[in-house]
């Protein structure tokens, strides 16, 4: 298992004791690899000849057990899966990289992590393989610019999980994957018996009980299920600091916790057109304007650089928003008024997308603030809620002056700061590689 340097440094600086935790995890992982025989290249290479399939059984046991525990915790409300970092899927480079690593595994008898375990016990072949890995990493770094565009774009699917691929709840997939793993274990034992001439009596007697227990736990996860979007919304809490005046007249900052509905009622989830406009020119904030109106309304008028994702399609881009790389990204939902934008906010925060705000008053309020005096469109009377309150001569999109106000002209525009950045979850990777 590996941790990106930035995540490791940030966590460790705030909590020095985490060095001990990380060291303990690393030691336990290496010890487990060595105890499973993964420090011996002969044992690892034997899997490709179907004589010794310990690698397959150990790896898929870890996957099945971790998946069962993970989604069991999700179903019990102990863990929010959207806060678990899932490596983005790059199908093209993943396939090519898998082939390269697979060939190297067959030739050298190790994968990167098992070579470290082998080298740590003094095996020369493990040391040489590890050295080769460092050389390969250096060569990749020196030539990366030649194929960067391909390996970062070929088959990019963002945060992709099996429940999204098959359109089935994750809790339902748990017993299916566990059953597949158990079938593979049975098949592996048959291959070891036939090809490797392994005595079946050498297998531990408790393996059948362990398999039955794991499958029973997987069925329990399916029965518990996963919390719905509405249930997750009701569980949400937000921390905000407020300044109060003490009896002696001195200000005091107090941290308060609000539910999602309280955030809406107190207007803490809203950002004014002035703040949304000036956020574009602040280095501390990277605003992303999500226009959730219909395509026809968007074509009539929209903010410069805004992205049109109609409300009915918003759920489909949540995985991409969860993998948004910048920690200072702020998503601002935009409607004609506020109804659609509030619905979008509820969906996004329930999906645990961080730093989501609502444009106060929507496009109608934006035009009122920045488009006063513009004769290219005219106000309308008697318009229903969340509808455009202006008539436009043509679908000019963002070509109106007020779509991208001049920052010099509005330099002295007063802003009440409401945007508060939330901390993003740490990224971490895992696996044999």
C-alpha positions as CSV (number, residue, x, y, z in Angstrom):
1,X,0.0,0.0,0.0
2,X,1.3,3.5,-0.8
3,X,0.4,7.0,0.2
4,X,1.0,10.1,-2.0
5,X,3.6,12.4,-0.5
6,X,1.4,15.4,-0.2
7,X,-1.3,13.5,1.7
8,X,1.3,11.8,4.0
9,X,3.0,15.2,4.7
10,X,-0.2,17.1,5.4
11,X,-1.6,14.4,7.8
12,X,1.7,13.8,9.5
13,X,2.4,17.5,10.1
14,X,-0.9,17.9,11.9
15,X,-0.7,14.6,13.8
16,X,3.0,13.5,14.4
17,X,1.8,10.2,15.9
18,X,0.6,9.1,12.4
19,X,4.2,8.3,11.6
20,X,3.9,5.4,14.0
21,X,0.6,4.4,12.5
22,X,2.0,4.5,9.0
23,X,5.1,2.6,10.0
24,X,3.0,-0.1,11.7
25,X,0.7,-0.5,8.7
26,X,3.8,-0.8,6.4
27,X,5.4,-3.3,8.7
28,X,2.2,-5.4,8.9
29,X,1.8,-5.3,5.2
30,X,5.3,-6.4,4.5
31,X,5.1,-9.1,7.2
32,X,1.9,-10.4,5.6
33,X,3.5,-10.6,2.2
34,X,6.5,-12.5,3.6
35,X,4.4,-14.9,5.6
36,X,2.3,-15.6,2.5
37,X,5.5,-16.5,0.6
38,X,5.5,-13.5,-1.6
39,X,9.1,-12.7,-1.0
40,X,10.1,-15.9,-3.0
41,X,10.1,-15.3,-6.7
42,X,9.8,-19.0,-7.4
43,X,6.5,-19.1,-5.5
44,X,5.2,-16.0,-7.3
45,X,6.2,-17.2,-10.8
46,X,4.7,-20.7,-10.2
47,X,1.2,-19.1,-10.4
48,X,1.7,-18.6,-14.2
49,X,2.3,-22.3,-14.6
50,X,-0.7,-23.2,-12.4
51,X,1.4,-25.1,-9.9
52,X,1.1,-22.7,-7.0
53,X,-1.8,-20.2,-7.0
54,X,-1.3,-18.7,-3.5
55,X,-0.9,-15.2,-5.0
56,X,-4.4,-15.4,-6.6
57,X,-6.0,-16.8,-3.4
58,X,-4.3,-14.3,-1.0
59,X,-5.0,-11.2,-3.2
60,X,-8.6,-12.1,-3.9
61,X,-9.2,-13.0,-0.2
62,X,-7.9,-9.5,0.7
63,X,-10.2,-7.9,-1.9
64,X,-13.3,-9.9,-0.9
65,X,-12.8,-9.3,2.8
66,X,-12.0,-5.6,2.4
67,X,-15.0,-5.1,0.1
68,X,-17.3,-6.8,2.6
69,X,-16.1,-4.8,5.5
70,X,-16.1,-1.6,3.6
71,X,-19.7,-1.8,2.3
72,X,-20.8,-3.3,5.6
73,X,-19.6,-0.1,7.3
74,X,-21.3,2.0,4.6
75,X,-24.6,0.2,5.1
76,X,-24.4,0.7,8.9
77,X,-23.7,4.4,8.4
78,X,-20.2,4.2,9.8
79,X,-18.4,5.2,6.6
80,X,-19.2,7.4,3.7
81,X,-18.0,5.7,0.5
82,X,-17.9,9.0,-1.5
83,X,-15.1,10.1,0.9
84,X,-13.0,7.0,0.1
85,X,-10.5,7.9,-2.6
86,X,-11.0,5.8,-5.8
87,X,-8.2,6.0,-8.3
88,X,-9.5,7.4,-11.6
89,X,-9.9,4.9,-14.4
90,X,-7.6,5.3,-17.4
91,X,-8.5,2.3,-19.4
92,X,-6.0,2.7,-22.3
93,X,-2.9,3.3,-20.3
94,X,-4.2,0.8,-17.6
95,X,-4.3,-2.0,-20.2
96,X,-0.9,-1.2,-21.6
97,X,0.6,-0.8,-18.1
98,X,-0.9,-4.1,-17.0
99,X,0.6,-5.9,-19.9
100,X,4.1,-4.4,-19.2
101,X,3.8,-5.2,-15.5
102,X,2.5,-8.7,-16.3
103,X,5.4,-9.5,-18.5
104,X,7.8,-8.1,-16.0
105,X,6.1,-10.2,-13.3
106,X,6.6,-13.4,-15.3
107,X,10.2,-12.6,-16.3
108,X,11.4,-11.3,-12.9
109,X,9.0,-13.1,-10.6
110,X,8.0,-10.0,-8.6
111,X,5.7,-7.1,-8.7
112,X,7.0,-3.8,-7.2
113,X,5.8,-4.3,-3.7
114,X,6.8,-8.0,-3.4
115,X,10.2,-7.1,-4.6
116,X,10.5,-4.7,-1.7
117,X,9.5,-7.4,0.7
118,X,12.0,-9.8,-0.8
119,X,14.8,-7.2,-0.8
120,X,14.1,-6.4,2.9
121,X,14.9,-10.0,3.8
122,X,18.2,-9.9,1.9
123,X,17.3,-11.7,-1.3
124,X,19.5,-10.6,-4.2
125,X,16.9,-11.2,-6.9
126,X,14.5,-8.9,-5.0
127,X,17.1,-6.2,-4.8
128,X,17.9,-6.4,-8.5
129,X,14.2,-6.3,-9.4
130,X,13.7,-3.3,-7.1
131,X,16.7,-1.6,-8.8
132,X,15.1,-2.2,-12.2
133,X,11.9,-0.7,-11.0
134,X,13.8,2.5,-10.0
135,X,15.5,2.6,-13.4
136,X,12.1,2.2,-15.1
137,X,10.5,4.9,-13.1
138,X,13.4,7.2,-14.0
139,X,13.1,6.5,-17.7
140,X,9.3,7.0,-17.6
141,X,9.8,10.4,-15.9
142,X,12.3,11.4,-18.5
143,X,10.1,10.4,-21.5
144,X,6.6,11.1,-20.0
145,X,6.2,14.3,-22.1
146,X,6.3,12.2,-25.3
147,X,3.0,10.4,-24.6
148,X,1.4,12.4,-21.7
149,X,-1.6,13.3,-23.8
150,X,-2.3,9.7,-24.7
151,X,-2.0,8.0,-21.3
152,X,-4.0,10.7,-19.5
153,X,-6.8,10.8,-22.0
154,X,-7.1,7.3,-23.6
155,X,-10.1,5.7,-22.1
156,X,-10.5,8.1,-19.2
157,X,-13.6,7.4,-17.1
158,X,-12.8,9.3,-13.9
159,X,-14.0,7.7,-10.6
160,X,-15.6,4.5,-11.9
161,X,-16.9,1.6,-9.8
162,X,-18.7,-1.7,-10.6
163,X,-22.1,-0.4,-9.4
164,X,-21.9,2.4,-11.9
165,X,-20.8,0.1,-14.7
166,X,-23.7,-2.4,-14.1
167,X,-26.3,0.0,-12.7
168,X,-26.7,-2.2,-9.6
169,X,-26.4,-1.1,-5.9
170,X,-23.0,-1.8,-4.5
171,X,-24.4,-3.8,-1.6
172,X,-25.9,-6.3,-4.2
173,X,-22.6,-6.7,-5.9
174,X,-20.8,-7.7,-2.7
175,X,-22.1,-11.3,-2.5
176,X,-21.8,-11.7,-6.3
177,X,-18.1,-10.7,-6.2
178,X,-17.5,-12.9,-3.1
179,X,-19.2,-15.9,-4.8
180,X,-17.0,-15.3,-7.9
181,X,-13.9,-15.2,-5.7
182,X,-14.9,-18.4,-3.9
183,X,-15.4,-20.2,-7.2
184,X,-12.0,-19.0,-8.3
185,X,-10.5,-20.4,-5.1
186,X,-12.1,-23.8,-5.8
187,X,-10.8,-23.7,-9.4
188,X,-7.3,-22.8,-8.2
189,X,-7.2,-25.7,-5.8
190,X,-8.2,-28.1,-8.6
191,X,-5.5,-26.7,-10.9
192,X,-2.9,-27.1,-8.0
193,X,-4.1,-30.7,-7.5
194,X,-3.9,-31.6,-11.3
195,X,-0.9,-29.5,-12.5
196,X,1.1,-29.0,-9.4
197,X,0.2,-32.4,-7.9
198,X,-0.6,-30.7,-4.6
199,X,-2.1,-32.9,-1.9
200,X,-5.5,-31.5,-1.0
201,X,-5.1,-32.6,2.6
202,X,-2.4,-30.0,3.0
203,X,-5.0,-27.2,2.8
204,X,-6.0,-25.8,6.2
205,X,-9.1,-27.5,7.6
206,X,-10.8,-24.2,8.5
207,X,-10.9,-22.9,5.0
208,X,-14.4,-24.1,4.2
209,X,-15.7,-22.5,7.4
210,X,-13.9,-19.3,6.5
211,X,-15.4,-19.3,3.0
212,X,-18.9,-19.9,4.4
213,X,-18.5,-17.1,7.0
214,X,-17.3,-14.7,4.3
215,X,-20.2,-15.4,2.1
216,X,-22.7,-15.1,5.0
217,X,-21.2,-11.7,5.8
218,X,-21.5,-10.7,2.2
219,X,-25.2,-11.7,2.2
220,X,-25.7,-9.6,5.4
221,X,-24.2,-6.6,3.6
222,X,-26.7,-7.0,0.8
223,X,-29.6,-7.2,3.3
224,X,-28.4,-4.1,5.2
225,X,-28.1,-2.3,1.9
226,X,-26.7,1.2,1.4
227,X,-28.2,4.5,2.7
228,X,-30.3,6.4,0.1
229,X,-29.4,9.9,-1.1
230,X,-32.1,11.4,1.1
231,X,-30.8,9.5,4.2
232,X,-27.3,10.8,3.5
233,X,-28.7,14.3,3.1
234,X,-30.4,14.1,6.5
235,X,-27.2,13.0,8.2
236,X,-25.1,15.9,6.8
237,X,-23.6,18.4,9.2
238,X,-21.5,21.5,8.4
239,X,-19.1,23.4,10.6
240,X,-19.1,27.2,10.5
241,X,-17.3,29.7,12.6
242,X,-19.3,32.7,13.9
243,X,-18.0,35.8,15.7
244,X,-20.0,36.8,18.7
245,X,-19.6,39.8,21.0
246,X,-18.7,38.9,24.6
247,X,-20.1,40.9,27.6
248,X,-16.9,42.9,27.8
249,X,-17.3,43.9,24.1
250,X,-14.5,41.7,22.7
251,X,-15.2,39.5,19.7
252,X,-15.1,35.7,20.1
253,X,-15.0,33.1,17.3
254,X,-17.3,30.2,18.0
255,X,-17.6,27.0,15.9
256,X,-21.2,25.9,15.3
257,X,-22.6,22.8,13.6
258,X,-25.6,23.1,11.2
259,X,-27.7,20.5,9.4
260,X,-28.1,20.8,5.7
261,X,-31.6,22.3,6.1
262,X,-30.3,24.8,8.6
263,X,-27.6,25.8,6.1
264,X,-30.4,26.7,3.6
265,X,-32.6,28.4,6.1
266,X,-29.8,30.6,7.4
267,X,-28.7,31.3,3.8
268,X,-25.2,30.0,4.6
269,X,-25.3,27.8,1.5
270,X,-25.8,30.8,-0.8
271,X,-23.2,33.1,-2.4
272,X,-24.2,36.5,-3.8
273,X,-23.7,37.4,-7.4
274,X,-21.0,39.8,-6.2
275,X,-19.0,37.1,-4.4
276,X,-19.5,34.6,-7.2
277,X,-18.2,37.2,-9.7
278,X,-15.1,38.2,-7.6
279,X,-14.3,34.5,-6.9
280,X,-13.2,34.3,-10.5
281,X,-10.3,36.7,-9.7
282,X,-9.2,35.2,-6.4
283,X,-6.2,32.9,-6.3
284,X,-7.5,31.2,-3.2
285,X,-10.7,30.0,-5.0
286,X,-11.2,28.1,-8.2
287,X,-14.9,28.6,-9.1
288,X,-16.8,26.2,-11.3
289,X,-20.2,27.5,-12.4
290,X,-22.7,24.7,-12.8
291,X,-25.7,26.0,-14.8
292,X,-28.5,23.4,-14.1
293,X,-31.1,25.1,-16.3
294,X,-32.5,23.7,-19.5
295,X,-30.3,23.9,-22.6
296,X,-32.7,26.4,-24.2
297,X,-32.5,28.8,-21.2
298,X,-28.7,28.3,-21.1
299,X,-28.4,29.2,-24.8
300,X,-30.4,32.4,-24.3
301,X,-28.1,33.7,-21.6
302,X,-25.4,32.2,-19.4
303,X,-22.3,33.3,-17.4
304,X,-19.0,33.2,-19.2
305,X,-17.2,29.9,-18.6
306,X,-20.2,28.3,-17.0
307,X,-21.0,24.6,-17.7
308,X,-24.5,23.5,-18.6
309,X,-25.6,20.3,-16.8
310,X,-29.4,20.2,-16.7
311,X,-30.7,19.1,-13.3
312,X,-31.8,15.7,-14.6
313,X,-28.3,14.9,-15.8
314,X,-26.4,16.2,-12.8
315,X,-26.2,12.9,-10.9
316,X,-24.2,11.4,-13.9
317,X,-21.3,13.8,-13.4
318,X,-21.0,13.4,-9.6
319,X,-18.1,10.9,-9.9
320,X,-16.1,13.4,-11.9
321,X,-16.8,16.1,-9.4
322,X,-15.6,13.9,-6.6
323,X,-12.3,13.5,-8.4
324,X,-11.9,17.2,-9.0
325,X,-8.1,17.7,-8.4
326,X,-7.9,21.2,-6.9
327,X,-8.5,21.4,-3.2
328,X,-9.8,25.0,-3.6
329,X,-12.4,24.2,-6.2
330,X,-15.8,25.7,-5.4
331,X,-18.9,24.6,-7.3
332,X,-21.7,27.2,-7.7
333,X,-25.1,25.9,-8.8
334,X,-27.0,28.3,-11.0
335,X,-30.8,28.4,-11.9
336,X,-33.1,31.1,-13.2
337,X,-34.1,31.8,-9.6
338,X,-33.2,29.4,-6.8
339,X,-35.4,26.3,-6.8
340,X,-33.5,24.2,-9.4
341,X,-30.1,25.4,-7.9
342,X,-31.2,24.4,-4.4
343,X,-32.2,20.9,-5.7
344,X,-28.8,20.6,-7.3
345,X,-27.1,21.7,-4.1
346,X,-29.0,19.0,-2.1
347,X,-28.0,16.3,-4.6
348,X,-24.3,17.3,-4.7
349,X,-23.8,17.7,-0.9
350,X,-25.6,14.4,-0.3
351,X,-23.2,12.9,-2.7
352,X,-20.4,14.4,-0.6
353,X,-19.1,16.8,-3.3
354,X,-17.2,19.4,-1.3
355,X,-17.5,23.2,-1.5
356,X,-20.9,23.5,-3.1
357,X,-22.8,26.8,-3.1
358,X,-25.9,28.3,-4.7
359,X,-26.0,31.5,-6.7
360,X,-28.3,33.7,-4.7
361,X,-31.3,34.8,-6.9
362,X,-29.9,32.9,-9.9
363,X,-29.5,34.3,-13.3
364,X,-32.3,36.8,-12.7
365,X,-30.5,38.4,-9.8
366,X,-27.2,38.3,-11.7
367,X,-28.7,40.3,-14.5
368,X,-30.3,42.7,-12.0
369,X,-26.8,43.4,-10.5
370,X,-24.6,43.4,-13.5
371,X,-27.0,44.1,-16.4
372,X,-28.8,47.2,-15.3
373,X,-29.2,49.6,-18.2
374,X,-28.5,46.9,-20.9
375,X,-31.1,47.5,-23.6
376,X,-30.4,44.2,-25.4
377,X,-33.0,42.4,-23.3
378,X,-36.1,43.6,-21.6
379,X,-37.8,42.7,-18.2
380,X,-40.9,40.6,-18.2
381,X,-43.8,40.8,-15.8
382,X,-45.9,38.0,-14.3
383,X,-43.3,35.3,-14.8
384,X,-43.5,32.0,-12.9
385,X,-41.0,31.0,-10.3
386,X,-37.6,29.8,-11.5
387,X,-38.2,31.1,-15.0
388,X,-36.2,33.8,-16.9
389,X,-37.6,37.2,-16.1
390,X,-36.1,38.8,-19.2
391,X,-36.9,38.6,-22.9
392,X,-33.9,38.0,-25.2
393,X,-33.9,38.9,-28.9
394,X,-31.7,35.9,-29.8
395,X,-29.9,33.0,-28.2
396,X,-26.6,34.8,-27.8
397,X,-25.4,32.8,-24.8
398,X,-22.5,34.5,-23.0
399,X,-22.1,37.3,-25.6
400,X,-23.8,39.9,-23.4
401,X,-21.6,42.3,-21.5
402,X,-23.1,41.3,-18.2
403,X,-22.1,37.6,-18.7
404,X,-18.5,38.5,-18.0
405,X,-18.5,41.9,-16.1
406,X,-15.4,44.0,-16.2
407,X,-13.4,43.5,-13.0
408,X,-12.1,47.1,-13.1
409,X,-15.6,48.5,-13.4
410,X,-16.8,46.5,-10.4
411,X,-13.6,46.7,-8.4
412,X,-15.3,48.5,-5.4
413,X,-18.3,46.2,-5.4
414,X,-19.0,45.2,-1.8
415,X,-18.9,41.5,-1.0
416,X,-20.2,39.6,2.0
417,X,-17.9,36.6,2.3
418,X,-19.8,33.4,2.7
419,X,-17.7,30.8,0.9
420,X,-15.8,28.6,3.3
421,X,-13.5,26.0,1.9
422,X,-13.9,22.4,3.2
423,X,-11.0,20.1,3.5
424,X,-10.8,17.5,0.8
425,X,-10.3,13.8,1.6
426,X,-6.7,12.5,1.3
427,X,-5.8,10.4,-1.7
428,X,-4.3,7.0,-1.0
429,X,-3.5,4.1,-3.2
430,X,-3.3,0.4,-2.6
431,X,-2.6,-2.9,-4.1
432,X,0.4,-5.1,-4.8
433,X,1.8,-2.6,-7.3
